[in-house]
């Protein structure tokens, strides 16, 4: 089942996310139960990741590489991650998380330019 979630970045933009419970059902269920979720966000290459969240799931169909615009849960850091381009440890044009992640959906907005300029440590809100 597809769930529509928004990520509100105050005074900048709202990002539409499509969360799919077929990819990692336990992870998606735990994430959705936490909503609305206010959390700080940070960047690492062309990835945004949150501070630790209340989601506490181990690896579930975890992947060492992800696709452009994937939304994932990082079990090691209990963080939600949004991948919009290459990461520092990936090879050329490769999107490699720091360690395997549970992919839970996609970023639906296609304009990713503003994602590079989000201030580190900004408080954002995920909501249904």
TORSE-930209 format. One record per residue: residue number from 1; residue in three letters; x, y, z of N, C-alpha, C, O, CB in turn. Coordinates in steps of 0.2 Angstrom, whole numbers, plus 5000, padded with zeros to 4 digits. Each point is the difference from the previous one (the first is absolute). Glycine has a CB too. Example, Ala and Ser with C-alpha at 12.3 -4.5 7.8 and 13.67 -1.06 7.14 Angstrom:
<atoms>
ATOM seq type neast nnorth nup caeast canorth caup ceast cnorth cup oeast onorth oup cbeast cbnorth cbup
ATOM 1 ALA 5066 4972 5039 4996 5006 5000 5004 5006 5000 5005 4999 5003 4986 4995 5003;
ATOM 2 SER 5007 5011 4990 5004 5006 5001 4996 5005 5003 5003 5006 5001 5003 4991 4989;
</atoms>
This chain:
<atoms>
ATOM seq type neast nnorth nup caeast canorth caup ceast cnorth cup oeast onorth oup cbeast cbnorth cbup
ATOM 1 UNK 5004 4994 5000 4996 5006 5000 5004 5006 5000 5006 5000 5003 4985 4994 5003;
ATOM 2 UNK 5007 5011 4990 5004 5007 5000 4997 5004 5005 4994 5001 5000 5009 4997 4987;
ATOM 3 UNK 5002 5006 5016 4998 5005 5005 5003 5007 4998 5006 5000 4998 4993 4991 5012;
ATOM 4 UNK 4997 5014 4990 5002 5006 4998 5003 5004 5007 4996 5001 5005 4996 5000 4985;
ATOM 5 UNK 5014 5001 5010 5003 5003 5006 5003 5007 4997 5003 5000 4995 4999 4989 5011;
ATOM 6 UNK 4998 5016 4998 5003 5006 4998 5006 5001 5005 4999 4999 5006 4990 5006 4989;
ATOM 7 UNK 5016 4998 5002 5005 5003 5004 5000 5007 5000 5002 5003 4995 5005 4987 5003;
ATOM 8 UNK 4991 5014 5007 5000 5007 5000 5007 5003 5003 5002 4999 5005 4985 5000 4997;
ATOM 9 UNK 5016 5005 4993 5006 5003 5002 4998 5008 5001 4999 5003 4995 5009 4988 4998;
ATOM 10 UNK 4991 5011 5013 4998 5007 5001 5003 5005 4996 5006 5001 4999 4991 4995 5012;
ATOM 11 UNK 4999 5009 4986 5002 5005 4996 5004 4999 4994 5002 5004 4997 4998 5002 5014;
ATOM 12 UNK 5000 4987 4987 5004 4998 4994 4995 4997 4995 4999 5002 4995 5012 4997 5012;
ATOM 13 UNK 4986 4995 4995 4996 4996 4996 4997 4994 5004 5003 4998 5005 5004 5005 4985;
ATOM 14 UNK 4988 4994 5007 4997 4994 5002 5002 4994 4995 4999 5002 4994 4992 5004 5012;
ATOM 15 UNK 5012 4989 4996 5001 4994 4995 4995 4995 5001 4998 4998 5005 5015 5005 4996;
ATOM 16 UNK 4985 4994 4993 4995 4995 5000 5004 4993 5000 5004 4999 4996 4987 5008 4998;
ATOM 17 UNK 5007 4989 5010 5003 4993 5000 4995 4995 4999 4994 5001 5002 5015 5003 5006;
ATOM 18 UNK 4993 4991 4989 4995 4994 4999 5004 4994 5003 5005 4997 4998 4990 5007 4991;
ATOM 19 UNK 5001 4994 5017 5003 4995 5004 4996 4993 4998 4994 5000 5000 5009 5008 5010;
ATOM 20 UNK 5001 4987 4989 4997 4994 4997 5002 4994 5005 5005 4998 5001 4996 5006 4987;
ATOM 21 UNK 4993 4993 5015 5002 4995 5005 5001 4993 4998 5002 4996 5003 4991 5011 5004;
ATOM 22 UNK 5007 4993 4986 5003 4993 4997 5007 5000 5000 5003 4994 5000 4987 5006 4993;
ATOM 23 UNK 5014 5005 5008 5007 5000 5000 5003 4998 5006 5005 4995 5000 4995 5014 4992;
ATOM 24 UNK 4997 4993 5014 5003 4998 5007 4994 5001 5004 5000 5005 5004 5012 4998 4994;
ATOM 25 UNK 4983 4993 5003 4994 5001 5003 5001 5002 5008 4996 5004 5002 4999 4988 4990;
ATOM 26 UNK 5009 5004 5011 5001 5002 5007 5003 5007 5001 4998 5003 5005 5003 4984 4998;
ATOM 27 UNK 5003 5014 4993 5004 5007 5001 4994 5006 4998 5000 5004 5004 5012 4991 4993;
ATOM 28 UNK 4985 5004 4998 4995 5005 4998 4994 5000 5005 4999 5006 5002 5003 4992 4986;
ATOM 29 UNK 4996 4997 5015 4995 5000 5006 5003 5004 5006 4996 5004 5002 4999 4985 4994;
ATOM 30 UNK 5011 5010 5006 5003 5003 5005 5001 5008 4999 4999 5004 5004 5007 4985 4999;
ATOM 31 UNK 4996 5012 4991 5001 5007 4998 4993 5004 5000 4999 5005 5003 5011 4992 4990;
ATOM 32 UNK 4985 5000 5004 4993 5003 5000 4997 5001 5007 4997 5005 5001 5001 4990 4987;
ATOM 33 UNK 5004 5001 5016 4997 5000 5007 5003 5006 5004 4997 5003 5005 5001 4985 4995;
ATOM 34 UNK 5008 5015 4997 5004 5005 5004 4997 5007 4997 5002 5005 5003 5008 4988 4998;
ATOM 35 UNK 4986 5007 4994 4998 5006 4997 4994 5004 5004 4996 4996 5002 5008 4999 4987;
ATOM 36 UNK 4996 5011 5011 5005 5005 4997 5007 4999 5004 5000 4999 5006 4990 5009 4990;
ATOM 37 UNK 5015 4994 5001 5007 4999 5003 5004 5006 4999 5001 5002 4994 4998 4986 5004;
ATOM 38 UNK 5003 5016 5007 5004 5006 4999 5007 4997 5002 5001 4997 5005 4990 5011 4998;
ATOM 39 UNK 5014 4994 4993 5007 4997 5000 5004 5005 4997 4998 5003 4995 4998 4985 5006;
ATOM 40 UNK 5011 5012 5001 5005 5004 4996 5002 4996 4994 5001 4994 5000 5002 5012 5011;
ATOM 41 UNK 4999 4998 4984 5003 4997 4994 5007 5003 4998 5002 5005 5002 4986 4993 4994;
ATOM 42 UNK 5016 4997 5001 5007 5002 4999 5001 4997 4993 4996 4997 4997 5008 5002 5015;
ATOM 43 UNK 5002 5003 4985 5002 4998 4993 5006 4997 5000 5005 5001 5004 4989 5008 4991;
ATOM 44 UNK 5007 4986 5000 5006 4996 4999 5000 4999 4993 4997 4995 4997 5003 4999 5015;
ATOM 45 UNK 5005 5010 4984 5000 4999 4993 4993 5002 4998 4997 5005 5002 5011 4986 4998;
ATOM 46 UNK 4989 5005 4995 4993 5002 4998 4995 4995 5003 4996 4997 4997 5008 5007 4992;
ATOM 47 UNK 4996 4996 5018 4996 4996 5004 4998 5005 5006 5004 5003 5003 5001 4985 4994;
ATOM 48 UNK 4988 5012 5005 4998 5003 5006 4998 4994 5005 4997 4995 4998 4999 5015 4996;
ATOM 49 UNK 5006 4991 5012 4999 4995 5005 4998 5003 5006 5002 5006 5002 5006 4986 4993;
ATOM 50 UNK 4988 5005 5009 4997 5003 5006 5004 4998 5006 5004 4995 5000 4985 5005 4996;
ATOM 51 UNK 5010 5004 5010 5003 4997 5006 4996 4994 5002 4996 4998 4996 5007 5014 5008;
ATOM 52 UNK 4999 4984 5001 4997 4994 5002 4992 5001 5001 4998 5005 5003 5013 4992 5003;
ATOM 53 UNK 4985 4998 4991 4993 5001 5001 4998 4994 5005 5004 4996 5002 4995 5009 4986;
ATOM 54 UNK 4994 4995 5013 4998 4995 5004 4999 4993 4997 4999 4995 5003 4995 5014 5003;
ATOM 55 UNK 5007 4991 4987 5000 4993 4997 5006 4996 5002 5005 5002 5000 4989 5004 4990;
ATOM 56 UNK 5004 4988 5012 5005 4995 5003 5000 4994 4996 4997 4995 5004 5003 5011 5007;
ATOM 57 UNK 5001 4993 4983 5000 4994 4996 5007 4998 4998 5004 5005 4998 4984 4998 4998;
ATOM 58 UNK 5014 4991 5003 5006 4998 4998 5000 5000 4992 4995 5002 4997 5007 4991 5013;
ATOM 59 UNK 5003 5003 4987 5000 5000 4993 4994 4996 4997 4998 4995 5003 5014 5006 4997;
ATOM 60 UNK 4984 5002 4995 4994 4996 4997 5001 5001 4992 4999 5006 4998 4994 4996 5013;
ATOM 61 UNK 5009 4993 4986 5001 5001 4993 5005 5005 4998 5000 5004 4996 4989 4992 5002;
ATOM 62 UNK 5016 5005 5007 5005 5006 5000 5004 4999 4993 5002 4995 4998 4999 5006 5015;
ATOM 63 UNK 5001 5005 4985 5004 5001 4994 5006 5004 5001 5000 5005 5003 4990 4994 4990;
ATOM 64 UNK 5016 4999 5004 5006 5003 5001 5001 5006 4995 5004 5005 5001 5001 4985 5002;
ATOM 65 UNK 4991 5010 4991 4999 5005 4995 4993 5002 4999 4996 4996 5001 5015 5000 4994;
ATOM 66 UNK 4988 5011 5004 4993 5002 4999 4999 5003 4993 5005 5002 4997 4993 4999 5016;
ATOM 67 UNK 4996 5001 4985 4998 5003 4994 4999 5008 5001 4999 5002 5006 4996 4987 4989;
ATOM 68 UNK 5006 5015 5000 4998 5007 5001 4993 5001 5002 4996 4997 4998 5012 5005 4993;
ATOM 69 UNK 4992 5002 5014 4993 5002 5003 4997 4995 5005 4994 5001 5001 5004 5006 4989;
ATOM 70 UNK 5006 4988 5012 4998 4995 5005 4999 5004 5007 5004 5004 5001 5001 4986 4992;
ATOM 71 UNK 4990 5007 5010 4999 5002 5008 5002 4994 5003 4997 4994 4998 4994 5015 5000;
ATOM 72 UNK 5013 4991 5007 5002 4994 5004 5000 5001 5007 5001 5006 5003 5005 4990 4987;
ATOM 73 UNK 4994 4999 5014 5002 5000 5007 5006 4997 5001 5002 4994 4998 4986 5005 5005;
ATOM 74 UNK 5017 5004 5001 5006 4998 5002 5000 4997 5007 5001 5003 5005 5005 5006 4987;
ATOM 75 UNK 4994 4984 5008 5000 4997 5007 5006 5002 5005 4998 5001 5006 4996 4989 4988;
ATOM 76 UNK 5012 5011 5003 5005 5001 5004 4999 5007 5004 5003 5000 5006 5005 4993 4986;
ATOM 77 UNK 4989 5012 5005 5000 5006 5003 4992 5002 5002 4999 5005 5002 5011 4998 4991;
ATOM 78 UNK 4986 4992 5006 4993 5001 5001 4997 5006 4996 4996 5004 5003 5005 4990 5008;
ATOM 79 UNK 5002 5007 4983 4998 5007 4996 4996 4998 4994 5001 4995 4997 5010 5010 5008;
ATOM 80 UNK 4986 5000 4993 4996 5000 4993 5005 5004 4996 5003 5005 5001 4985 4995 5004;
ATOM 81 UNK 5013 4997 4989 5005 5003 4995 4996 5001 4993 4996 4996 4998 5014 4998 5008;
ATOM 82 UNK 4992 5012 4991 4998 5001 4993 5006 5001 4996 5004 5004 5001 4985 5002 5003;
ATOM 83 UNK 5011 4990 4991 5006 5000 4995 4998 5003 4993 4995 4998 4997 5009 4991 5009;
ATOM 84 UNK 4999 5017 4993 4999 5003 4994 5006 5001 4995 5000 5004 4996 4991 5002 5011;
ATOM 85 UNK 5014 4990 4995 5006 5000 4996 5006 4996 5003 4998 4997 5005 4998 5015 4990;
ATOM 86 UNK 5010 4989 5002 5005 4996 5003 5002 5002 5007 4999 5005 5002 5005 4994 4986;
ATOM 87 UNK 4999 4995 5015 5002 5001 5007 5008 5000 5000 5003 4998 4996 4986 4997 5009;
ATOM 88 UNK 5014 5008 5001 5007 5000 5000 5004 4994 4999 5006 5000 4998 4992 5009 5009;
ATOM 89 UNK 4999 4985 4995 5004 4994 5000 4998 4995 4993 5003 4995 4999 4997 5006 5014;
ATOM 90 UNK 4995 5002 4983 4998 4996 4994 5005 5001 4995 5004 5005 5000 4984 4996 5003;
ATOM 91 UNK 5013 4995 4992 5004 5001 4994 4996 5005 4996 4995 5002 5001 5010 4986 4999;
ATOM 92 UNK 4998 5014 4994 4997 5005 4996 4993 4998 4998 4998 4994 4998 5013 5008 4997;
ATOM 93 UNK 4984 5003 5006 4993 4999 4999 4997 4994 5004 4995 4998 4998 5007 5007 4991;
ATOM 94 UNK 5001 4993 5016 4997 4995 5005 4997 5003 5006 5003 5004 5003 5006 4987 4992;
ATOM 95 UNK 4986 5006 5007 4997 5003 5006 5000 4995 5006 4996 4995 5000 4996 5012 4993;
ATOM 96 UNK 5013 4993 5011 5002 4995 5005 4999 5003 5007 5004 5005 5002 5004 4990 4990;
ATOM 97 UNK 4987 5002 5011 4999 5002 5007 5007 4999 5005 5004 4995 4997 4983 5003 5001;
ATOM 98 UNK 5013 5005 5007 5006 4998 5005 5000 4993 5002 5005 4997 5000 4994 5014 5004;
ATOM 99 UNK 4995 4986 4997 4999 4993 5001 4993 4998 4997 4996 5004 4999 5012 4996 5011;
ATOM 100 UNK 4991 4993 4989 4993 4999 4997 4994 5003 5003 5000 5001 5006 5005 4988 4991;
ATOM 101 UNK 4990 5012 4999 4994 5004 5002 4994 4996 4998 5000 4996 4995 5006 5015 5004;
ATOM 102 UNK 4988 4990 5004 4994 4997 4998 4996 5005 4996 4998 5005 5002 5002 4988 5008;
ATOM 103 UNK 5000 5006 4983 4996 5005 4996 4993 4999 5001 4997 4995 5001 5012 5004 4990;
ATOM 104 UNK 4988 5007 5010 4993 5000 5002 4996 5005 4995 4993 5000 5001 5010 4998 5011;
ATOM 105 UNK 5000 5005 4983 4996 5004 4996 5004 5004 4995 5006 4999 4999 4985 5001 5009;
ATOM 106 UNK 5005 5005 4989 5004 5005 4996 4998 5007 5001 4994 5002 5003 5005 4989 4988;
ATOM 107 UNK 5005 5013 5007 4999 5008 5000 4996 5001 4994 5003 4998 4994 5008 5005 5013;
ATOM 108 UNK 4983 5000 4993 4996 5001 4994 5002 5007 4997 4999 5001 4994 4992 4992 5011;
ATOM 109 UNK 5011 5012 4999 5002 5006 4996 5006 4999 4996 5005 4997 5002 4991 5010 5008;
ATOM 110 UNK 5004 4996 4984 5006 4999 4996 5005 5005 5000 5006 4999 4998 4987 4995 4995;
ATOM 111 UNK 5006 5012 5010 5005 5005 5000 5004 4999 5006 4997 5002 5006 4995 5006 4988;
ATOM 112 UNK 5014 4990 5005 5004 4999 5006 5005 5005 5002 5004 4999 5005 4995 4989 4992;
ATOM 113 UNK 5001 5017 4999 5006 5006 5001 4999 5003 5007 5006 5001 5003 4994 5001 4985;
ATOM 114 UNK 4994 4999 5015 5000 5003 5006 5002 4995 5006 5002 5003 5005 4988 5004 4990;
ATOM 115 UNK 5010 4987 5004 5002 4995 5005 5007 5001 5002 5002 4999 5006 4990 4993 4989;
ATOM 116 UNK 5013 5010 5000 5007 5002 5002 5001 5005 5005 5005 5001 5003 4997 4995 4985;
ATOM 117 UNK 4993 5009 5012 5001 5006 5004 4996 5000 5007 4999 5005 5003 5002 5001 4986;
ATOM 118 UNK 4997 4988 5013 4996 5000 5006 5005 5001 5006 5005 4996 5000 4986 4996 4995;
ATOM 119 UNK 5008 5012 5010 5005 5001 5005 5000 4994 5005 4995 4997 5001 5002 5015 4998;
ATOM 120 UNK 5010 4987 5003 5001 4994 5004 4997 5001 5007 5000 5005 5003 5010 4993 4991;
ATOM 121 UNK 4986 4997 5008 4997 5000 5007 4993 5003 5000 4998 5002 5005 5014 4999 4999;
ATOM 122 UNK 4985 5001 4990 4994 5003 5000 4995 4995 5002 5000 4994 4998 5003 5013 4992;
ATOM 123 UNK 4992 4995 5014 4994 4996 5002 4995 5000 4994 4998 5005 4997 5004 4998 5015;
ATOM 124 UNK 4996 4990 4987 4995 4999 4994 4995 4996 5003 5000 4997 5006 5009 5004 4985;
ATOM 125 UNK 4985 4998 5006 4995 4996 5002 4997 4995 4994 4999 5002 4995 4998 5007 5013;
ATOM 126 UNK 5003 4985 4994 4997 4994 4996 4993 5000 5002 4999 4999 5006 5012 4995 4992;
ATOM 127 UNK 4984 5005 4997 4993 4999 5002 4996 4997 4995 5002 5001 4994 4999 5009 5013;
ATOM 128 UNK 4994 4986 4995 4995 4997 4995 4996 5005 4996 4996 4999 4996 5004 4991 5011;
</atoms>
